[in-house]
Amino acid sequence: DKGNITVALDKDNYIHKIEELLQDKETYMVVEKNPINKLISNLRTLLTRWKNNGYITPKIYRSLSYSEGSLPRAYGLSKVHKPNCPFRIIVSSIDSPLYQLAAFLHENMIKSFPTAHSHIKNSFELVRKLKDVHLENNYKLVSLDV
C-alpha cells in the first residue's frame, strides 16, 4: 500500500488484531450457515433479469454465470504510515462467484467515465509530471488523498 514495503507480523498478533476488527457488530455479523449457495442463486437471478431486459447478451450472461467457487476471503493490510499500524480489511473475491461480475462492472465503469485531469496513477507518474514544474516561493504544493 502506501508504505511500499513488506511487513512481517507475529501470527498470533495478526489474528488478534483481525479478530478485534471483526468484533465490530456495526460493521460485521456472524453468519451461521455457509451462504455460498444463496450467493450463487442470487447471482443467477440478477444475471437472468439483466439478460431478459437486454442489459447483457446471452454470451456475457454465460461468462458471468458461476456455479462453483468459494466465498470471498478477508485479510488485513497493515497501515504502516499510521500510529500502531492499524489494519485495513481487504476482501478478495478471486475464485468467488462474484469475481467475473466485479471484473465486468469494473471494465464497463472505466470505459464510461473519463479520466480526471487531476488523476495521478502512482508516485512515479507524479514525479514525472512535476519534473518541470517551478513554483513561486510563496506557493505550496498540496496533495489530497480522497
C-alpha positions, 0 to 999 in steps of 0.5 A, spaced: 500 500 500 502 506 501 508 504 505 511 500 499 514 495 503 513 488 506 511 487 513 512 481 517 507 480 523 507 475 529 501 470 527 498 470 533 498 478 533 495 478 526 489 474 528 488 478 534 488 484 531 483 481 525 479 478 530 478 485 534 476 488 527 471 483 526 468 484 533 465 490 530 457 488 530 456 495 526 460 493 521 460 485 521 455 479 523 456 472 524 453 468 519 451 461 521 450 457 515 455 457 509 451 462 504 455 460 498 449 457 495 444 463 496 450 467 493 450 463 487 442 463 486 442 470 487 447 471 482 443 467 477 437 471 478 440 478 477 444 475 471 437 472 468 433 479 469 439 483 466 439 478 460 431 478 459 431 486 459 437 486 454 442 489 459 447 483 457 447 478 451 446 471 452 454 470 451 456 475 457 450 472 461 454 465 460 461 468 462 458 471 468 454 465 470 458 461 476 456 455 479 462 453 483 467 457 487 468 459 494 466 465 498 470 471 498 476 471 503 478 477 508 485 479 510 488 485 513 493 490 510 497 493 515 497 501 515 504 502 516 504 510 515 499 510 521 500 510 529 500 502 531 499 500 524 492 499 524 489 494 519 485 495 513 480 489 511 481 487 504 476 482 501 478 478 495 473 475 491 478 471 486 475 464 485 468 467 488 462 467 484 462 474 484 469 475 481 467 475 473 461 480 475 466 485 479 471 484 473 465 486 468 462 492 472 469 494 473 471 494 465 464 497 463 465 503 469 472 505 466 470 505 459 464 510 461 467 515 465 473 519 463 479 520 466 480 526 471 485 531 469 487 531 476 488 523 476 495 521 478 496 513 477 502 512 482 508 516 485 512 515 479 507 518 474 507 524 479 514 525 479 514 525 472 509 530 471 512 535 476 519 534 473 518 541 470 514 544 474 517 551 478 513 554 483 513 561 486 516 561 493 510 563 496 506 557 493 505 550 496 504 544 493 498 540 496 496 533 495 489 530 497 488 523 498 480 522 497 
